[in-house]
Amino acid sequence: MKKLILLLAFIGSLQSARSQEVHFYTGKNFTSYNFKTPSGASDSSIFKGTGNFYEVGFSQSLSNEKFNYSAGLALNEYNSVSFDKVNNSSWETQYLGLQGGLSYSIFELGDIDIVSQFGLNLATLISGKQYLDGAYYNLYKEKEFSGLLATPSFGIQLKYNLSSNGLISLGYNYCKGFNLSNSTDQKITFNTSQLQFGVHFNIR
């Protein structure tokens, strides 16, 4: 936690002269896994699970003020369950990584702003558990889950301006995660619908 705070302070010090806004996001991830065997077959018995996510970062408008770029740190939980005639299993994972994004203001009306957003998250597994018929397995060293996870996303956000110093937002993102460092024949991707609540503070 101390390292995370120091890293955030360092990022903020680099961007303070240019940043317009800092933000904090939290919400829910609704995730399903797409599991492919070495033969290429998909496992259709895997269903969605829910997890939390948190993000802290900053954003800066570009020369065209309708466009903004953002960067931050994000913690995502990607959880899911599976049921078939033989086994019942579940996955609980936490990924910590860097979140970058680009947003465009589609429509403004008074204090309301509707924004489209595109993002990319690069993260690594910090905690992973699988429960299979009551038995526990650590996923931290499993190549399908560990290594570098890339998660592009796109979505829409509604911002409401509370005052000159801050605003709140509600958003939805569709995300798809790919493990870039998995060299095994078993491939797992994540499909996630993310519901997002945000608090934003203007810093200039």
NUKE-228358 format. One record per residue (C-alpha): x, y negated, z negated; residue number from 1; residue in one letter. Coordinates in nm, 2 decimals, padded with zeros to 4 digits. Layout:
+--------+--------+--------+-----+-----+
:      x :      y :      z :   n : res :
+--------+--------+--------+-----+-----+
:      X :      Y :      Z : NUM :   A :
...
+--------+--------+--------+-----+-----+
This chain:
+--------+--------+--------+-----+-----+
:      x :      y :      z :   n : res :
+--------+--------+--------+-----+-----+
:  00.00 :  00.00 :  00.00 :   1 :   M :
:  00.29 : -00.24 : -00.08 :   2 :   K :
:  00.44 : -00.17 :  00.26 :   3 :   K :
:  00.11 : -00.24 :  00.43 :   4 :   L :
:  00.07 : -00.57 :  00.25 :   5 :   I :
:  00.43 : -00.68 :  00.34 :   6 :   L :
:  00.37 : -00.59 :  00.70 :   7 :   L :
:  00.05 : -00.79 :  00.72 :   8 :   L :
:  00.22 : -01.09 :  00.56 :   9 :   A :
:  00.50 : -01.06 :  00.82 :  10 :   F :
:  00.26 : -01.05 :  01.11 :  11 :   I :
:  00.07 : -01.34 :  00.97 :  12 :   G :
:  00.39 : -01.55 :  00.93 :  13 :   S :
:  00.48 : -01.48 :  01.30 :  14 :   L :
:  00.14 : -01.59 :  01.42 :  15 :   Q :
:  00.03 : -01.86 :  01.18 :  16 :   S :
:  00.13 : -02.14 :  01.41 :  17 :   A :
: -00.09 : -02.00 :  01.69 :  18 :   R :
: -00.36 : -01.81 :  01.52 :  19 :   S :
: -00.72 : -01.94 :  01.51 :  20 :   Q :
: -00.88 : -01.67 :  01.31 :  21 :   E :
: -00.82 : -01.38 :  01.07 :  22 :   V :
: -01.07 : -01.10 :  01.04 :  23 :   H :
: -01.17 : -00.80 :  00.83 :  24 :   F :
: -01.38 : -00.52 :  00.98 :  25 :   Y :
: -01.54 : -00.22 :  00.82 :  26 :   T :
: -01.81 :  00.02 :  00.92 :  27 :   G :
: -01.89 :  00.37 :  01.03 :  28 :   K :
: -01.74 :  00.61 :  01.29 :  29 :   N :
: -01.97 :  00.88 :  01.43 :  30 :   F :
: -01.72 :  01.12 :  01.58 :  31 :   T :
: -01.74 :  01.45 :  01.78 :  32 :   S :
: -01.44 :  01.66 :  01.89 :  33 :   Y :
: -01.40 :  01.80 :  02.23 :  34 :   N :
: -01.19 :  02.11 :  02.19 :  35 :   F :
: -01.04 :  02.29 :  02.49 :  36 :   K :
: -00.88 :  02.63 :  02.47 :  37 :   T :
: -00.57 :  02.73 :  02.67 :  38 :   P :
: -00.81 :  02.88 :  02.94 :  39 :   S :
: -00.97 :  02.53 :  02.98 :  40 :   G :
: -01.30 :  02.63 :  02.82 :  41 :   A :
: -01.47 :  02.37 :  02.59 :  42 :   S :
: -01.61 :  02.45 :  02.25 :  43 :   D :
: -01.98 :  02.33 :  02.24 :  44 :   S :
: -02.03 :  02.43 :  01.87 :  45 :   S :
: -01.86 :  02.11 :  01.74 :  46 :   I :
: -02.10 :  01.84 :  01.62 :  47 :   F :
: -02.06 :  01.49 :  01.51 :  48 :   K :
: -01.95 :  01.38 :  01.16 :  49 :   G :
: -01.92 :  01.04 :  01.00 :  50 :   T :
: -01.63 :  00.85 :  00.85 :  51 :   G :
: -01.53 :  00.50 :  00.75 :  52 :   N :
: -01.30 :  00.25 :  00.92 :  53 :   F :
: -01.12 : -00.06 :  00.81 :  54 :   Y :
: -00.93 : -00.32 :  01.01 :  55 :   E :
: -00.75 : -00.65 :  00.92 :  56 :   V :
: -00.59 : -00.87 :  01.18 :  57 :   G :
: -00.59 : -01.20 :  01.36 :  58 :   F :
: -00.72 : -01.34 :  01.69 :  59 :   S :
: -00.61 : -01.63 :  01.92 :  60 :   Q :
: -00.79 : -01.79 :  02.21 :  61 :   S :
: -00.62 : -01.80 :  02.55 :  62 :   L :
: -00.61 : -02.11 :  02.78 :  63 :   S :
: -00.96 : -02.02 :  02.88 :  64 :   N :
: -01.14 : -02.04 :  02.54 :  65 :   E :
: -01.39 : -01.77 :  02.64 :  66 :   K :
: -01.10 : -01.52 :  02.62 :  67 :   F :
: -00.94 : -01.41 :  02.30 :  68 :   N :
: -00.67 : -01.16 :  02.22 :  69 :   Y :
: -00.65 : -00.99 :  01.88 :  70 :   S :
: -00.41 : -00.77 :  01.69 :  71 :   A :
: -00.42 : -00.59 :  01.35 :  72 :   G :
: -00.39 : -00.28 :  01.14 :  73 :   L :
: -00.67 : -00.02 :  01.13 :  74 :   A :
: -00.75 :  00.28 :  00.92 :  75 :   L :
: -00.99 :  00.52 :  01.09 :  76 :   N :
: -01.16 :  00.84 :  00.96 :  77 :   E :
: -01.25 :  01.09 :  01.23 :  78 :   Y :
: -01.46 :  01.36 :  01.08 :  79 :   N :
: -01.66 :  01.64 :  01.24 :  80 :   S :
: -01.83 :  01.98 :  01.17 :  81 :   V :
: -01.87 :  02.30 :  01.37 :  82 :   S :
: -02.12 :  02.58 :  01.34 :  83 :   F :
: -02.13 :  02.91 :  01.52 :  84 :   D :
: -02.24 :  03.27 :  01.46 :  85 :   K :
: -01.91 :  03.36 :  01.29 :  86 :   V :
: -01.76 :  03.05 :  01.13 :  87 :   N :
: -01.85 :  02.72 :  00.97 :  88 :   N :
: -01.58 :  02.46 :  00.97 :  89 :   S :
: -01.52 :  02.09 :  00.92 :  90 :   S :
: -01.25 :  01.84 :  00.99 :  91 :   W :
: -01.15 :  01.53 :  00.79 :  92 :   E :
: -00.88 :  01.31 :  00.93 :  93 :   T :
: -00.74 :  00.96 :  00.86 :  94 :   Q :
: -00.53 :  00.77 :  01.12 :  95 :   Y :
: -00.34 :  00.45 :  01.05 :  96 :   L :
: -00.23 :  00.24 :  01.34 :  97 :   G :
: -00.21 : -00.08 :  01.54 :  98 :   L :
: -00.52 : -00.23 :  01.70 :  99 :   Q :
: -00.50 : -00.46 :  01.99 : 100 :   G :
: -00.78 : -00.61 :  02.19 : 101 :   G :
: -00.92 : -00.86 :  02.44 : 102 :   L :
: -01.26 : -01.02 :  02.41 : 103 :   S :
: -01.48 : -01.24 :  02.63 : 104 :   Y :
: -01.76 : -01.46 :  02.52 : 105 :   S :
: -02.06 : -01.37 :  02.74 : 106 :   I :
: -02.32 : -01.60 :  02.60 : 107 :   F :
: -02.34 : -01.87 :  02.34 : 108 :   E :
: -02.66 : -02.02 :  02.19 : 109 :   L :
: -02.62 : -02.25 :  01.89 : 110 :   G :
: -02.44 : -02.06 :  01.61 : 111 :   D :
: -02.47 : -01.72 :  01.79 : 112 :   I :
: -02.20 : -01.59 :  02.02 : 113 :   D :
: -02.23 : -01.26 :  02.22 : 114 :   I :
: -01.89 : -01.11 :  02.30 : 115 :   V :
: -01.77 : -00.82 :  02.50 : 116 :   S :
: -01.46 : -00.65 :  02.36 : 117 :   Q :
: -01.20 : -00.41 :  02.49 : 118 :   F :
: -00.94 : -00.25 :  02.26 : 119 :   G :
: -00.65 :  00.00 :  02.23 : 120 :   L :
: -00.55 :  00.17 :  01.91 : 121 :   N :
: -00.22 :  00.35 :  01.87 : 122 :   L :
: -00.22 :  00.55 :  01.55 : 123 :   A :
: -00.07 :  00.84 :  01.36 : 124 :   T :
: -00.22 :  01.09 :  01.13 : 125 :   L :
: -00.17 :  01.02 :  00.76 : 126 :   I :
: -00.42 :  01.28 :  00.62 : 127 :   S :
: -00.58 :  01.58 :  00.78 : 128 :   G :
: -00.79 :  01.86 :  00.63 : 129 :   K :
: -00.98 :  02.15 :  00.78 : 130 :   Q :
: -01.23 :  02.36 :  00.58 : 131 :   Y :
: -01.30 :  02.70 :  00.73 : 132 :   L :
: -01.55 :  02.92 :  00.55 : 133 :   D :
: -01.44 :  02.77 :  00.22 : 134 :   G :
: -01.06 :  02.79 :  00.29 : 135 :   A :
: -00.85 :  02.47 :  00.32 : 136 :   Y :
: -00.59 :  02.40 :  00.59 : 137 :   Y :
: -00.36 :  02.10 :  00.61 : 138 :   N :
: -00.37 :  01.95 :  00.96 : 139 :   L :
: -00.07 :  01.72 :  00.91 : 140 :   Y :
:  00.17 :  01.95 :  01.09 : 141 :   K :
: -00.07 :  02.06 :  01.36 : 142 :   E :
:  00.04 :  01.92 :  01.70 : 143 :   K :
: -00.32 :  01.88 :  01.82 : 144 :   E :
: -00.38 :  01.63 :  01.54 : 145 :   F :
: -00.04 :  01.48 :  01.45 : 146 :   S :
:  00.19 :  01.26 :  01.66 : 147 :   G :
:  00.06 :  00.96 :  01.85 : 148 :   L :
: -00.31 :  00.91 :  01.91 : 149 :   L :
: -00.42 :  00.66 :  02.17 : 150 :   A :
: -00.78 :  00.54 :  02.15 : 151 :   T :
: -00.91 :  00.29 :  02.41 : 152 :   P :
: -01.25 :  00.14 :  02.33 : 153 :   S :
: -01.51 : -00.10 :  02.47 : 154 :   F :
: -01.81 : -00.25 :  02.31 : 155 :   G :
: -02.02 : -00.56 :  02.23 : 156 :   I :
: -02.02 : -00.79 :  01.93 : 157 :   Q :
: -02.27 : -01.05 :  01.80 : 158 :   L :
: -02.11 : -01.33 :  01.60 : 159 :   K :
: -02.29 : -01.57 :  01.38 : 160 :   Y :
: -02.13 : -01.89 :  01.27 : 161 :   N :
: -02.18 : -01.96 :  00.90 : 162 :   L :
: -01.97 : -02.28 :  00.88 : 163 :   S :
: -01.67 : -02.45 :  01.02 : 164 :   S :
: -01.45 : -02.22 :  00.81 : 165 :   N :
: -01.60 : -01.88 :  00.89 : 166 :   G :
: -01.85 : -01.64 :  01.05 : 167 :   L :
: -01.98 : -01.29 :  01.03 : 168 :   I :
: -02.03 : -01.03 :  01.31 : 169 :   S :
: -02.20 : -00.71 :  01.40 : 170 :   L :
: -02.06 : -00.49 :  01.67 : 171 :   G :
: -02.07 : -00.15 :  01.85 : 172 :   Y :
: -01.77 :  00.02 :  02.01 : 173 :   N :
: -01.74 :  00.34 :  02.21 : 174 :   Y :
: -01.40 :  00.50 :  02.16 : 175 :   C :
: -01.22 :  00.80 :  02.30 : 176 :   K :
: -00.90 :  00.93 :  02.14 : 177 :   G :
: -00.62 :  01.12 :  02.32 : 178 :   F :
: -00.32 :  01.28 :  02.16 : 179 :   N :
: -00.03 :  01.16 :  02.37 : 180 :   L :
:  00.23 :  01.38 :  02.20 : 181 :   S :
:  00.05 :  01.71 :  02.20 : 182 :   N :
:  00.25 :  01.96 :  02.41 : 183 :   S :
:  00.04 :  02.27 :  02.32 : 184 :   T :
: -00.22 :  02.44 :  02.54 : 185 :   D :
: -00.49 :  02.35 :  02.29 : 186 :   Q :
: -00.63 :  02.00 :  02.36 : 187 :   K :
: -00.85 :  01.79 :  02.13 : 188 :   I :
: -01.01 :  01.46 :  02.21 : 189 :   T :
: -01.23 :  01.24 :  02.00 : 190 :   F :
: -01.55 :  01.07 :  02.11 : 191 :   N :
: -01.65 :  00.80 :  01.86 : 192 :   T :
: -01.94 :  00.56 :  01.83 : 193 :   S :
: -01.83 :  00.28 :  01.59 : 194 :   Q :
: -02.07 :  00.05 :  01.41 : 195 :   L :
: -01.88 : -00.26 :  01.29 : 196 :   Q :
: -01.94 : -00.53 :  01.04 : 197 :   F :
: -01.69 : -00.82 :  01.03 : 198 :   G :
: -01.60 : -01.13 :  00.83 : 199 :   V :
: -01.39 : -01.39 :  01.01 : 200 :   H :
: -01.21 : -01.70 :  00.87 : 201 :   F :
: -01.10 : -01.99 :  01.08 : 202 :   N :
: -00.75 : -02.10 :  00.99 : 203 :   I :
: -00.72 : -02.41 :  01.21 : 204 :   R :
+--------+--------+--------+-----+-----+
